Amino acid sequence: QVVESGGGLVKPGGSLRLSCAASGFSVTDAWMSWVRQPPGKGLEWVGRVKSKTGGGTIDYISPVKGRFTISRDDSNNTLYIQMNSLKIEDTAIYYCIASQTAGAYDIWGQGTVLTVSS
Amino acid sequence: DIVMTQTPLSSPVTLGQPASISCKSSQSLVHTNGDTYLNWLHQRPGQPPRLLIYKISNRLSGVPDRFSGSGAGTDFTLKISRVEAEDVGIYYCMQHTQFPHTFGQGTKLEIK
């Protein structure tokens, strides 16, 4: 129900935009987030966007604030994350997740891999 | 930030036996609306995480009833009544009461 794309190999300082195409629900009406998992490590929340009725505000974790930007395209029913000034430590699988059950982030994508390396 | 601490970090279990994972948060996870947004996820090797339980004790549709969650405030537990082979992997607790939302370190469940 969500499919991520756009991952790849980027040099430090570079940029990349990941996409999350949703089906079966509207990205406007859902609370959605990006979560990442560095190789062999645990999970880290990256950013969250509230539903339109929930205020639509967007929050980021401190390490990515000012570098990453989450946005929605209602016409394509897609969530994006624009990542600039990439660092080696941003290397991870990036998962798009959504809440379709009240109080739960129950929809997880398969993830897309970002590798930041020179 | 709320720190989530899981124990144990590794749990070897015999098939058919129970398993239990503890998750403690550094602050209360009770939201101002009265709900507690404590979830449990399961990740098999090479797979994305899958939500098992939300708001402490609610099983997502399709999750076997051998999985149960309990707790309140800052102390939470995931129990598997009888471990099956498909239950291996890493279990994470996760809170989204307060942003930044945070995860526990993960508990690796393996079969003895």
Interface residues (C-beta under 8 A of the other chain):
Chain A: S33 G42 L43 E44 W45 R48 D59 I61 S62 I93 Y95 T101 G103 A104 Y105 D106 W108 G109 Q110 G111
Chain B: D35 Y37 N39 L41 P48 P49 R50 L51 Y54 K55 N58 L60 Y92 M94 H96 F99 P100 H101 T102 F103 G104 Q105 G106
